[in-house]
């Protein structure tokens, strides 16, 4: 019985759609759009992103988002593929972050 319940629970969990972040230009979007588009970013964090951008200018690379209070590295990684810095669809990551990602993947293998 327990085995059947476990199998059912796993099947239901896999059947539920995972949240997929919607691509968004963080250098142009307003707080409401950011909150609706990014996983783990509510209106408060989205407002902080807009405030940081207003104070410091456009984000030059995605990793700068971690300078915004409340935006963790984990939240950034969860949304990395949906974060755009321009309307051409190009997401930029600094070289040190690329090296960290490669090292993490190598360690996992």
C-alpha positions in Angstrom: 0.0 0.0 0.0 2.8 2.4 1.0 4.6 1.6 -2.2 1.5 2.4 -4.3 1.0 5.7 -2.5 4.6 6.7 -3.0 4.4 5.8 -6.7 1.2 7.9 -7.0 2.8 10.8 -5.2 5.8 10.7 -7.5 3.6 10.5 -10.6 1.5 13.5 -9.6 4.6 15.5 -8.8 6.1 14.8 -12.2 2.7 15.5 -13.9 2.5 19.0 -12.4 4.0 21.6 -14.7 7.2 23.2 -13.4 7.3 26.9 -13.2 9.1 28.2 -16.2 10.4 31.8 -16.0 9.4 34.0 -18.9 12.2 35.7 -20.7 12.4 39.4 -19.6 14.7 42.3 -20.2 15.7 43.4 -16.7 17.0 46.7 -18.1 13.6 47.8 -19.4 10.9 45.9 -17.6 8.9 47.5 -14.8 8.6 45.9 -11.4 5.3 44.2 -12.1 6.5 42.6 -15.3 9.7 41.3 -13.5 7.6 39.9 -10.6 5.3 38.1 -13.1 8.1 36.8 -15.2 10.8 35.5 -12.8 10.5 32.6 -10.4 11.1 33.6 -6.8 10.9 37.3 -7.5 8.0 39.0 -6.0 6.9 42.6 -6.3 9.3 43.7 -3.4 12.4 42.2 -5.0 11.3 43.4 -8.4 11.0 46.9 -7.1 14.5 46.6 -5.6 15.8 45.5 -9.0 14.2 48.6 -10.7 15.5 50.9 -7.9 19.1 49.5 -8.3 18.9 49.9 -12.1 17.7 53.5 -11.6 20.5 54.3 -9.3 23.4 52.4 -11.0 22.3 52.3 -14.6 21.7 49.2 -16.8 22.9 45.8 -15.7 26.0 45.0 -17.7 25.9 41.2 -16.9 23.4 38.9 -15.2 25.6 38.4 -12.1 25.2 42.1 -11.1 21.6 41.2 -10.1 23.1 39.6 -6.9 24.0 43.1 -5.8 20.3 43.8 -5.4 19.2 43.1 -1.8 17.1 39.9 -1.7 18.3 38.4 -5.0 20.4 35.3 -4.1 22.7 33.4 -6.3 20.2 30.5 -6.2 17.4 32.7 -7.4 19.6 34.0 -10.1 20.6 30.5 -11.3 16.9 29.4 -11.3 16.1 32.3 -13.7 19.4 32.7 -15.6 18.0 31.4 -18.9 15.1 33.9 -18.8 17.0 37.0 -17.9 17.8 39.2 -20.8 19.9 42.4 -20.8 18.8 43.6 -24.2 16.0 43.1 -26.6 18.2 41.0 -28.9 17.8 38.0 -26.5 21.4 37.9 -25.5 22.1 37.0 -21.8 25.6 37.9 -20.7 27.5 36.2 -17.9 30.9 37.3 -16.8 33.8 34.9 -17.3 34.3 34.1 -13.6 30.7 32.9 -13.4 31.1 30.8 -16.5 34.2 29.2 -14.9 32.3 28.6 -11.6 29.5 26.9 -13.5 31.9 24.7 -15.4 33.7 23.7 -12.2 30.4 22.9 -10.5 29.3 20.7 -13.4 32.6 18.9 -13.4 32.4 18.3 -9.7 28.9 16.8 -10.1 30.1 14.3 -12.8 
